[in-house]
Amino acid sequence: MYKSSWRKCVFGCDDSNTMYSLPKDEATREKWLDFIFGNPKQENYTKNLFVCDRHFDDDCLMNKAMFESGAVSRLILQPGSVPTIYVTVPPKPGTSLDEQVEEEEEEEKPSISSIDLSQPFDQNPTLYQPSDTALPASLTSFPVMLISGKAPELKKTKTVATQLSLNTLKTNHFRSRAVQSTSILVSNVSVQTIKGRKATAFQPSAKATLAEPSRKRPRVEMDGDEEEELKPPVMEVCDLTRMECGPEYEDTKYIVFERNLRELFDKCPVCNCDCNVQRQKCGTFVSFSQHCPECMYSRKWQNQPVMKSTPVGDLQLSAAVYFSGGSFQKTQRICKAMNLQIHQPDAFRRHSRLFLEPAINHEWRKQQERLFEELKEKREVALGCDLRPFSPGNSAKLGNYTTIDLEAKNILDIQVVQSKETGGKVQMEKKGLKRCLDRLERSSLKVDYVVTDRHNRVQKYLQDKQIAHFYDVWRMEKELSKKLDQLAERKDFLVVKKWSPAIKHHMYWSAASSKSGAEKVAKWTSLVNHIQDVHSHEDPLFPKCSHPDRVTRDPNKWFKPGTQQLYEVEKLLLNKRVLRDVEKLCSDHQTSSLDTFHTTSLQFVPRNENETFSFVEMMCRLFLAAMHFNENMALEQATCGNNFLFTKSKQDDSTENPVRTKTTYAYVRNLMRLVFTEVFTDPSSFVADLKKAQVPKRQTNPMDHTRE
């Protein structure tokens, strides 16, 4: 779809139009051929057929308005467009089109050598001297050579806009050798140009040069389907006159170089003289003051609006970094690497304290109340709870205790707990659980049961509250697997390593297939007989293994009675605490979705020693992680066996994994709207709500002798 000297419209239009080749789509190609040849269409035709833009409706051209204004140099065709307008070039009167072509080819072309230069200039009929009105006074003495003694015909021109920069037109360009040219006599000229109010003269060159003709490579005939056209870069075309103006913070932004920006103010738009330009900048804000000393024209321009002495770009950049869970320090380093102007960290902290954190707290509380209202109408809640410290080891100073709805996979509440207020890390988990349950109780939510890890203080607290308590299967299996792996590393314990995956899987099966705690224990203890190739048991709740009877082909794969390997495994599996905890394994749910949230929260609260967060900032970033998780909650894991959710490593190979959907960020748009429409206008009420979540005071414990 380019203008070319060898591309001609099939209807004989001139070269000034944009040419389009046959489309590759078969259905659209057939419609084009019907338009060109009619019905029935010609079978033997060349595939290098072109149709110009004169045969298409205006609706088929994407940038018709910009082309007519001179902003672009070619027309872009809508995909799937079909020509519908018949426009033909009328032949000369009395002659056919073929005769006209022959006459143009046979027309005698004059030569420069045929001109007699011995005669005086004023008596030479082949030369033409323009009058004073045709050229300026400085050029009236210059002879203009004409062909056949005819007067020059003034060619009509028009001014168009190009996408070239100003400096591109000033450079010296050289003609490519692959372009065909004719010999032209170049003479010395003296030209005057007016710049502003002063006239400057360009000196003529010392010698006249004769351009040498270059050889043109022959064009290779290519098939229309195999022809590879040079396509321009795809650019989005938008009609600015039809754009609807939205809020200022939703306006599109671009990266603009200062050198290109100064080109808009160097010249006066009235008299085209050089102007005095002053620049002022602050963060992402920049303004230019332009003053012309000749015509006294002046104006002031700024790159963004300012609301209450705060540039909108600075506030929105701070909000974008905060709401996406990013780090302002990293963003500042990125901008500094490319010399992109950005505001200082002090301004970011001021924006966070006054506008961003109050907006996050308000939006999370609103979403939390909406979740509570939905749960009140449906059922009792099955909760999954867990504590995640922000630093590993026993020296954790902060931790977040999270409560999740195991049915809907929604985060219900997050409590940030400090070790200072509880007297140590051991009491942090119980403190966090107490705050979460109190928050649910204030919202009149009924708790069915709670699934946690095997924490003694949590177990005692739930027992006093008379709330049903179950253990997570994955967490108990993980602790047991570590001990089995250590046992398998010992010498002559290869049989333990072979049976380790089956023992882990048996714990999941015992919890999922049982209806009572006693049945879970009976199935779990039957594992000791099963690994010895004994499949009948004494417990009446589970008298026989559920698998079909099989004939043993390799007796060495079983544990031998009375061996050290069997003694160590039996001691580990039938431990009193293990049997007590197996009875309280949860049969319906796992807390794997809670572990997924902890992984997601690392995007908003990374464990980076070089960057620390305050208590309020930590809390707000966790609220962002909860809103992100609730909007894009994890898909349910594939089921295996009897429809029990196993971890990823336990899934059956034949199970089809669900297709993940694209992540959405609607909460970010809601927060942006809240900041610029409500919080920025009157932040006092939002800040007051945030101050209610003050840093808890430290509670002294006389029995605590740990160092903080």
N, C-alpha and C positions, 0 to 999 in steps of 0.2 A: 504494500500500500504506500508506495513512494513515487514521487515524480521522477521520471527517467526519460532520456531522449529516445530510447529504443522501445519503450512501452507506449502503445497507442491504444486508444479506446476502440473497441470493435465497431462502434458506430461512427468513427471518424472525427471525434471531438479533438480540440486542440490540446497541447501539452500542459496548459496552465492548470488543469484540473488534477485532482488526486485519483490515481488508478488503483483498482482493487482486482486481485486475481480471483480465480474460481475458488470457492470454499472447499475445504476438505471433507466436510460433512456430506454424505451421499444424498440425503433428502434435500438439503439446501442447494447442492450442486445441480440437481435435476430441475429445480425451480428456476435457477439462473439460465440453464440451457433452454428451457421452454421460453423464457423471455427473449433470449438472443436469437434462436433459430425458429421459434414458433412450433406449431404442432402439425405434422410430425417433425421432430428435430433431426438435425443432420447427424449421421453416425460417424463419418470420417471427418474429424475436426482436430485442429491443433489444440493442445491443452494449455498453451500459453495465451489464453484469452484474458482481456482486461476490460473492465467497465469502469467508467469514471463516475465521480460523485454527482454529476448532473442528472443521472438516471435514478436517484434515490430520493425518497421523501425526507423532509427535514427531521422527522421523528427517528429516522434510521441513523442520523449523524449525532454523535455524542457531544461534540464540542462545536456546534454550528455557530453559536453566539460568540465564542472566544476566537474562532477563525475569522469571522467578519470584522471583529474589533482589532485584529492584527496581533493578538496575544500568542497565537500558535500558528505554525506554518503549514499544517496539514490537517485533514479531517479524519476523525476516527470513526469507524463503522461499528454499529452495534452488532454483536454476535447473532447470527441467524437472520440477518436482514436480506431482503430480496429486492432487486431493482424492479420498478413499476412504471417509470416515466420514459417514454420514447422521445428522444431528442436527436435529430440528425442534422448534419452539416449540409446546407444547400449548395449545389455545384454552381459554377459560374454560368451565366446565361449563354446558351448556345453551345456549350461544351459539356462533355461527360467528365466524371471524376478521374478516369484514367487519362483522358487527354490533358487535363489540368496538370497532373503529375508529370506527364511527358514534357509539357511546355516548360514547367519549372526546371526540369533537369537539363533541357536543351537551351535554356536562356544563356546568352553570352555574358560571361563575367569579365569586366574590364580588368586590365593589369596595370600595375603602377608604372611599369616600363614604357607603356604607351603614351604617357604624358610627356609633352615637350617642355623641358625645364629651361631651354635656351631663351624662350620668349620672356619679355618682362612680365612681372606679376599681374599688373593691371590689364595687360593685353592677352593673357592666356585664357582661352575659353574654358579650359578644363579646371580652372581654379576659381574659387568663389571667395570673395572678400566680404565678410559680414559688415553690416552697417553699424553705426554708433549705438543704435538702440538695441541691437542684438546681443552685444557683448559689452563689458565694461571698457572704460577708456584705456586701461592698461593693456587690453588684449586686442584693440582694433588694428594694430600693426601686424598681428600674427596671421599668416595665411592658413586657411583651412582647406584641406584637400577633399574634393568631392568626386564621386563616381559619375561619369557621363555628364559632367558640368551641371548637375542639378543642384538646387538649393537644399540645404539640410532640412530634414523633416523632424520636427521636435517630437520626441517620444513622450507619451503621457506616463507619468510615474505617480506612485502613491507612497505614503509613509506607513511603514508597518513596524510593529514591535517584535523584537527577537529575544531569545533567552540567553544571548551572549552578554557577558559582563562588559563594563566600560573599557577595561584595559585590553580586552581581546581584540577590539577594533583598532587599537593603537599599535599593535605589534606588527612586525614585518612578516608577511606570509609568503610562502613560496609555492609555485604551481607544481602539482604532482606530474610526474613524467608520463603517467598513464592517461592524461587528458589530451585530446586532440586539439590543436590550435593552428591558425594560419599566420602567415608572415604579415606583420603590421609595422609600419613605420612610425616610430615614436620620436616626437620632436620635443624641444625644450620649451617649457611654458613658465610663465610667471603668474602666480595666483595670489590674490589677496583674500585673507579671511578676517572676519571681525570677531573678536573675543571681548565680550562685554561692550566697552566703549572705545577700545583701542584696536588699531589695525596693525597686523603683523604680516610681513611679506616673506614667502618661502623662496629661496634662491633656486634657480633652475640647475639641473645637472649639467655636467661639463660635456658629456658625450651622448650621442644618440645611439640607442641599442636596437638590434633587430632580433626579435624573438625567434628561436629555432623551433621548427615543428618537431613534435615528438611522435613516436610510433605508438599506436594503440593496439593493445592485445585483442585478438579476435574473440568475440563472445561465443562461448560454448553453448550449444543448444541443449537444454535440460528439460526433462519431463516435468510437467506441472506438479505432480505429486511428490517428486523427489527434489524439487527446487527448494533450496534453503535460503529464506529471506532474512535479511538483517532487521530484526525487530527492535524498536526503541524500547527503553525501560518503561514499565507500566507505571503511570502516574495517575493519581486520583484527580479527576476533574470535578470541580464544584462551582456552581453558579452562586457567587456571593450575594447577588441581588435577591435570591430566593431563600437565603438562610434565615432561619428563625433564631432570634437572639434569646439565649437562655440565661441562667444565672452566671455571674461573673466567674465563680469558681469552677464551672463546668466548661468554660471556654477552652478551645484547643490551644496548646502551647507549642512553640518551636524553638530550636536552638539557633540563635542568630549571631554571626560573627560581627565584632565591632567595626571591622574595616568595611564590610558590606553595609552596616547600619549607617556609617558616616557618609556614605555616598548619597544618602537621602537629604543631607543637610549641608553638604559642601557648596552647592550651587543654589543661588536664589531662584525660586520658581517664577519670579516676575521678570527680572532683567538678566538672569543667567550669570551673575557676577559671583565672585568668591565671597563667602560669608564668614563671619566670626561665629564659631561654634564652641559652646561650653558644655561640659558633661558633669553630671552629678550622679553618684551611685551609692547605694547602701544595701548590701546583701544581694538579692536578686533584682532589686529595683534600680533602674537607670533612667535618667531624663536628659534631654538635649535642649539647649537654648540656642536658637538660630537668630542672627541679626545681620542684615545686609547694610553695609555702609553707603551704598550708592542710592538705593531707593528707600532706605529706612524700613524695609520689611522685616518683621520679627514674629517669631512664634516659639512655643514651648511644647515639647512632646515627651511623654513618658510611656514606658513599656507595659505598665500594669496599673490597675486602679489601686487606690489607697483608701482604707476604711479606718477611721479613727486613728490616723497617723501610723497605721500598720499596713505595710504592703501585703496585698492579698497573696502574691506569690510566695512570700516568706512563710506565711501561716499555712498555706496549703502544702508546701513542701515539708514542713514539720509534721503536719497531719498525715501525709502520705507515708513518711518514714515510720512514724509511730504506729499507725493503724495496720501497716503491713508487717509489723514485728521486726523492722530493720534497726540498724544501729546508726545513729547520726555520726559517730566518729568514722565509720567506714564510708558512709555517704560523703562526708567532707573530704576524705582522702581520695575518693574517686573523682570528685569535682576538682580537687586541686591538681590531680594528675593531668587533666585536660584543660586546666585554666578556666574552668567554669565558675562563675561568681556565685557565692552562696553565703548565707548569713552565718553568724558565729554560734558556738554551742550555748552561750549565755542566752541568746534569743530563743534557741530551741527549748531550753529549760523553762524560760518564761512562758512560752506558748503552751508547753505541757502543763504547767502548774495552773494557769489561768483558764485555759480553754479545752485542751485535749483530754486530760485525765477526768475532769468533771463530766465531759460528754460521754466518755467510756463508762464511767460508773452509772450514769443515768440510763444509758442504753441497755446495759447488762441487767440492772434492776427491773427495767420494763420487760425485757424478755423473760427474766426469771419469774416474775409475777404471772406472765401469760402461761408459762409451763405449769405453774402451780394450779392455776384455774382449770386447766385441762385435766390435770390428774385428780382433782377433787370430784369431777363428774364421772370418772371411769372406774377406778378400782383402788385397792391398796397397793403400795409401792414396794417393789423388790429392789433393794439398794445394794450397790457395790461400792465399797469404800477402800481407800488406800492413801498412804502418806508417801510423798516423794520429796526427799531432802534435796536442797539445791547444791550441796557439796557432799562428796562421798566421805565415808568414815563416821566416827563418833563425834566429830567436831562440827557437825552441821549447825549453823546458827538460824537458818530459815528453812521452812518446808511448807508445802501446800498440801492440805488434806482435801481430797476431791470426792464428791458423792455423785454417782451416776445411776440413772434409771436403767436397770438391766433389761427391761422389756423394750422400751423405745430407743435406747442407746443415746440418751440426752444427758448432758451434764446439768445437774440440779443446783449444786452449790460448791463453792471453793472457799476455803479458809486458809489464810496465810498465818502460820504459827511460828513464833520465835522461841528459841531455846532459853532465852533470858526470862521470859515470862512464865515458863513451866519448870524451870530449875534443871533442865537437861534434855537431851534428845529422847530419853526413854519415855518421858511423860508427854512428848509432843504429839504422838499418835492418839493417845486418849483424849487430849485437849482438843485436837482437831475434830474427832468424832463427836464429842460433846457439843461443840459449836454448830456442827452441821445438823445434828438431830434437834437442837433447840431452834434452829432456823426453820426446819420443816414443821416443828410443833407450833410455832407462831403462825404459820400459814395453814394450820388445821389439816395437815396431811397425815394419813394413817400409814404406818410402816408395817409391811407384812413380815419381812425378814431381812437380815443384813448378811452379806457375803464379804468376808475379809480374809486376811492371812491369819496365821496362828500366833496372834499376839496375846500374851497372858492378861495384860491390863485391859485390853479391849474386851476380851472374853468376860472378865469379871464385871466390867461396867455394863455390858449388855445383859448379863445375867441379873444384875440388880435392877435394871430397867424393865425386865421381863419382856425382852424382845428376842425373837428366834434368831439364832446365830448359826451360820454355816461357814465352812472353810472352802476356799477356792481349790479346785483339783489341780490346776496347773502349778500353783505355788507349792503345794505339798509334794507333787510329783517331782518338781525341780529340786527340792531339798533332798528327796530320796535318791534321785539320780546322781547327785554329786557323791553320795556315799557308795553307791553301786559302782561308779566309775573308779573311785579310789580302790575299792575291793578288787576290781577286775585287773588292776595294774600289778597286783601281786603275782608272784611266781606260782605256776600250776593252777591258776584261777581263770583259764581261758574259757571254761564252760560258763562262768559268770558273765563274761563279756558277750557270749552268744545269746544268753537268756535276758540280758538287760533290756532290749527293746520290748520284749514280750511282757516283762514285769511292769514296765511303765504303762504299756497299753492296758494291762489288766486292771490297773487302778482306775482308769477312765471308765472301763466297762463295768466295774463293780459299782461305781457311783451312778452311772446312767441307767443301768438295768434293774436297780433296786428301788423298792418303795418304802423301805424302813431302814433305820440305822442298823438293826440287828442283821438284816439280810445283807447289807453292805459288808459287815464284818465276816459273815459266814462265807461269802464269795471271796473275800480277800484272803482268809486263812486257808481256803481250798487250794491256793496257789502252791503251798508247800508240798502237798500231795501230787499236784499236777506235774511239777518239775521232776518228780521221781517216777513218772509214768504210772501213777496211781490216780484213777479217775472216779473212785467212789469214796464218799466222805461220811463222817459220823454225824455231822450237824444236820438235823432234820430240815432246816430252812434251805439247805442246798445240798441234797444228798448225792448228786451226780453232776459231772461236768456237762455243759450244754452242747459241746461240740460232738460230732459223730465219732463213733469208734473207729480207730485206725490201727493198722498192723505196723508195729515198729520194725523198720528196716535197719536203722543204725542205733544200736543200744548205747553207743558212747555219747550220744547227745544229751542223755538224761543225767541227773545228779545221782550219785551212788549213795545208798544209805550208810550212815556212820562215817562219812568223809568229812574232812575239815572244811571243804567248800560248802557242803550242805549246812554245816553247823553255823558258819558265818552268815550265810544268807538267811537262814531261819531266825537267827538272833536279830537280824536287822528288820525283817518283815513282821515278826510277831512281837515287836517291842510294845510295852504297855502303852506308851504315849501314841505310838503309831496306830494301834488298835482303837484307842479312844478318839483319835482325830479322824480315822477312816469312817467312824460312825457318824460324824458331823459333816461329811463331804456333801457339797451341793449337787443335786441331781439334775437341776434344770438350767442353770446358767453358770457362765464363767466370767471372770473379770478381764478377759482379753481386750474388750473395748476400752476399758479403763487404761490398760497399758498402751493402747493406741493413742489415747489422748495425751498421755505423758510424753510419748514420742512427738506428737504434734506440738505440744507446748514448748519443746526445745527450739522451735522456729521463732518463738516470741520471747522466750527467756533462755537464751543459750548459756551453757556453763562455760563462761569465758572469764578467766582470772583477770584479764586486763580491763574488763568493763564490769562495774558493779551497779546494782540498782537499789534504790531506796525501797522502803516498805510499801509506800503508796504506788510507786512505779511498778514494783513487782506484782502487786495486786491487780493493777489495771492491765498489765500485759497478760496475766492469767485470764482475766475476763475476756480479752480479745481472743485468746486461744480457745476458750469455751464457746464463744460465739462462732468462731470459725469451724469448730468441731460439730456443733449442733446444726449448722447449715450444711456441712458436708460430712455428715456422720458416716462412719465406716460401714462398708457393706458387710452383710452377714457372712461368716465363714461357711465354707462348704461342709456338708454333714457327711458322716461316715458311720457305718454300722447301723445302730438303731436310732438314728437322727439325733445324736449327741454332738455338740460342737467341740471338735478337737482343734488343737493348735495346728499351725501351718505344716509342721513337720509330720503330723499324724494323719494328714488327709489322705484319702484313697486316691491312687493315681488315675482311676477311671472317672473321678468326679470332675465335672466341668466347672471351671472357675468363673465367677460372674464377671461381666464386663464393667469396668470402672467408668463412672461418668466424669465429665469435666468439672473441675473445681470452680465454684462460684464465689463471688465476693460481694454479695448484696449488703452485708453488714458494713462494709467500708463506705458504700454510697450513702447508707443511712446515717453513718457517723459524720460524713462530710456535710450532709444536709443539715444535721443537727447543729454542727459547729457554726456554720455560716448563717443560719437562719434564726437560731435561738440563743445559743451559748454566747456567741460573740456580741450579740446585741445587749444582753443583760446576764452576765456570768455570776452574779451574786448568789442567786438561789441554787445554782448547780454546784458552786464551790461550797456552799453551806452543807449540802447533802454529802459531799465528799469528806468534809471535816468530821462527820459523824463516825467515819471509819478511821479513827485516829490510831496511832501506834499504841498497842496495849502496854500498860506499865508492867515493869518486872515484879514478879511475885517471889519474895525471898523464901528460901527453903532451908531450915537449919540443918537438915541432913545432907544438903548438897555441898560438897567440897570440891567440885570440879572447877577448873579454870575456864573462864569464858574467853 
